[in-house]
Amino acid sequence: MSETNQTPESQYDNQRVPLIHAARLGAVSLAVTTLLLGALWSAVDGMPGLWGVLTGSAVGGGFLLVTVLSVLVTSGHSPSTTAAVVLGSWLVKLVVLLVVLFVLRDLDFYSRRALFAAVVVAMVAVIGSETWGIVRSRTTYVS
């Protein structure tokens, strides 16, 4: 007796699928957010506005995507390995952030308002879309 309406178990058992979905949606939302903010701040502040948006989007959204990618890359390893890689990547991102802010401190080719707005909006957009991607993924929680 075969049941044709039953889905194969392996279809929903892959725990990488939500992470892949979250990374894709996060990247798309970062690209869309960068384009929209770039157009807006270019109209407001010209080229400094565009540079502020590009820098802010790279810092805000890029750093969040690195976290998802580090979890995705280590998903087949032990939990302690995943935790070590994620914590290590956070430390590296913190150092990179401090270096970027130190370098940008005295420069005037970018709009500080655009940079701040892009960091905030990119982080909210990427976190929201990644959360949406994980919540909407079908996966087995209990077997």
Buried (B, 14 or more C-beta within 10 A) or exposed (E): EEEEEEEEEEEBEBEEBBBBBBBBBBBBBBEEBBEEBBEBBBEEBEEBBBBBBBBBBBBBBBBBBBBBBBBBEBEEEEEEEBEEBBEEBBEEBEEBBEEEEEEBEEEEEBBEBBBEBBBEBBBBBBBEBBEBBBEEBEBEEEE
